[in-house]
Amino acid sequence: MKISYQYRLFDTANLVIFMMRNILSIVYKMMSEWLTRCLSS
């Protein structure tokens, strides 16, 4: 019981980290596009 709970917690942490990395990469892309647009104009 304890092991499965720890594994589930670890799995949830991995999922959260994966989602955070996806969101950060999307935000980074949007920010870089916005910056290049502002700098070029």
Long-range contacts (C-beta under 8 A, 24 or more apart in sequence): none
